[in-house]
Each structure stands twice: as C-alpha cells, then as structure tokens.
Amino acid sequence: MSISLSSLILCPFWISMAQIQQGGPDEKEKTTALKDLLSRIDLDELMKKDEPPLDFPDTLEGFEYAFNEKGQLRHIKTGEPFVFNYREDLHRWNQKRYEALGEIITKYVYELLEKDCNLKKISIPVDASESEPKSFIFMSEDALTNPQKLMVLIHGSGVVRAGQWARRLIINEDLDSGTQIPFIKRAMDEGYGVIVLNPNENYIEVEKPKIHVPSSSDSSDEPAEKRERKDKVSKETKKRRDFYEKYRNPQREKEMMQLYIRDNGSPEEHAIYVWDHFIAQSAAENVFFVAHSYGGLAFVELMIQREADVKSKVTAVALTDSVHNVWHQEAGKTIREWMRE
C-alpha cells in the first residue's frame, strides 16, 4: 500500500496530538496550539505536492491523440475517446492537462480555417504598432468585395476562440459539432463572403515583472543597531514564508498580468470594432449574422451602439441559444420591434 507525501507530513502531527492528550492538564495549552496549527493547514494545497509535474505536450501527437476521418478525437494507439480522469484523485492535474490539450485544439482549428476553409487571418487593431498587443479575425477573400451576401459568425463566451462553438464538443464529439467549419463551408458554397469574429481574444498574458523592494538597510538615517535588528527579523520572516510556500504551492506557476488589446478589450467592443472597420465597409447588400450564446448579447450591444447602420445592412440574424436581454441591455423600442420583425 502506497503512502502519499501529504500523509507522511501530517503523521507527526497526529502522533504529537496523541502524546499530548495522554498528559495532564498542563498540556492543554500545547493541545490548543497544535489544534490551531492543524486548522490552518490547507489540505487541498498540501495535496499539490503529490501531483505529477504540470508539464504537458504542446502537440496532439505528444498527447497521443489525433482526429480521424470523421473528425473525432481518438487515441492513436487504443482508438478510445479522450479520457479526462487520466490520473485518479488528481482533479487539478487532470484539469490542467485538459486545458493544455484545449490550447492545442485552438491552434489546430485556426489551421483548418486557413487551410481547409481558405480564410485569411487579419490582425487587429488595423493600425497596431509592432509592440502593442494584437488580436485577429478570419475572413474569406471576398468578404469585403462580395456585392450580394456576407455571413458573420460570433461564438459565445469562455475558452472558445475563432472558429469554435464549443471546445467540449470538439474534444468529446467531433469537429463538425464543435466548430463553425460546416457553417463556413456551406456559406461559401452558396456564394457568401464570410467573416469569423474572435470576441474572447481580449488580451495577451505576460509574466509579471519582479519588483525590487528596498531593504530597511537602505535607510541611511536609521541607527546601525536598529537596522541590523530589523534586517534579522526580515530575514527570519522571509525564511518562514519561503518554507511555508514550499509546502503550500510546490508547483509554483508563473504570476501573469493581462495587457488588453486596444478597442477590443471585451466581446462587445470587439463586435463594434469589427463592424466599424470591416463589416460596415463591405460591399454586400445583405449581411447575415449567426450569434451564439454570449455572441447574441454582443450583437444586441452592437445594435444599441450602431442602430441605424445595422438596420441598413443586416438582413437577418440567427440567435442560437443566445443570452441577450433587451431589457437589461436597455435596447430601445425601435430595436425591439426590428428584432421581433
């Protein structure tokens, strides 16, 4: 029978407790102190020490998975569908593994949009400098020049990115269920230009810079004895903190900060930006939207901000499982009547 590292760490505490409880009333103070210590131990954090490293492959092949001819994700050797609980009783590790696979899926779908659907990846903001954060959308060659029809696709909230409806469906069902690719191909076959929005790509993440905190010894106006005493206390505090952090979070993940993309810091901003710089400039007489989940809310916000322009170009909207609310979003009577019609 295997014994986990967390059990070995806790074992001395329980032995000490048993020994103290066998003593007389003089030991009550020690008992109270130990109980207080145990109450402050975060077992969930402690269990992280038993995790395998959070180091996952960066390719489908590395995960030993591939999409078959039906667009289903299957294990290369066994042919089985994806298994979430790869390691029992390690939910956090399994979730991190799932997220790592999801990032690979996202890149894979981007490749399909360019190679299979012949869409172009367009960087935004259109006037972005080399150094500032950027996002992108996908467009067909004729998206801005097609004089007749333009199809615009907006997905929902969460981890999904351009070209996806639901990551869970891509992984557990197939590409046709979870991606926008069938919509894109049919639209292009029927003569539509296509624009695929990317409303969740609102920022980039970079590692937080380490901030140097000057030590108390930098204060030259303090007496030397006082500075030495403060430095000693500071070093002891740091030593205790580092020891605690070693057990609290042995697999320390990098601290990240978010740099938002100009004029695209939210799904609503993104929809308005793409409208102003692309859709409104298109030659199409008839623009059609498919807006899924939170994409419906983003479309209603677009209506509120650009009502006259939207009415002049948009012929129809399909709100699929939309979470919009014309009352909370304060859509006016004319917007509600147009949507009802």
C-alpha positions, 0 to 999 in steps of 0.5 A: 500500500502506497503512502502519499507525501501529504500523509507522511507530513501530517503523521507527526502531527497526529502522533504529537496530538496523541502524546499530548492528550495522554498528559495532564492538564498542563498540556492543554495549552500545547493541545490548543496550539497544535489544534490551531496549527492543524486548522490552518493547514490547507489540505487541498494545497498540501495535496499539490505536492503529490501531483505529477509535474504540470508539464504537458505536450504542446502537440496532439501527437505528444498527447497521443491523440489525433482526429480521424476521418470523421473528425473525432478525437481518438487515441492513436494507439487504443482508438478510445475517446479522450479520457479526462480522469487520466490520473485518479484523485488528481482533479487539478492535474487532470484539469490542467492537462485538459486545458493544455490539450484545449490550447492545442485544439485552438491552434489546430482549428485556426489551421483548418480555417486557413487551410481547409476553409481558405480564410485569411487571418487579419490582425487587429487593431488595423493600425497596431504598432509592432509592440502593442498587443494584437488580436485577429479575425478570419475572413474569406477573400471576398468578404469585403468585395462580395456585392450580394451576401456576407455571413458573420459568425460570433461564438459565445463566451469562455475558452472558445476562440475563432472558429469554435462553438464549443471546445467540449464538443470538439474534444468529446464529439467531433469537429463538425459539432464543435466548430463553425467549419460546416457553417463556413463551408456551406456559406461559401458554397452558396456564394457568401463572403464570410467573416469569423469574429474572435470576441474572447481574444481580449488580451495577451498574458505576460509574466509579471515583472519582479519588483525590487523592494528596498531593504530597511538597510537602505535607510541611511538615517536609521541607527546601525543597531536598529537596522541590523535588528530589523534586517534579522527579523526580515530575514527570519520572516522571509525564511518562514514564508519561503518554507511555508510556500514550499509546502503550500504551492510546490508547483509554483506557476508563473504570476501573469498580468493581462495587457488588453488589446486596444478597442477590443478589450471585451466581446462587445467592443470587439463586435463594434470594432469589427463592424466599424472597420470591416463589416460596415465597409463591405460591399454586400447588400445583405449581411447575415449574422449567426450569434451564439450564446454570449455572441447574441448579447454582443450583437444586441450591444452592437445594435444599441451602439450602431442602430441605424447602420445595422438596420441598413445592412443586416438582413437577418440574424440567427440567435442560437441559444443566445443570452441577450436581454433587451431589457437589461441591455436597455435596447430601445423600442425601435430595436425591439420591434426590428428584432421581433420583425 
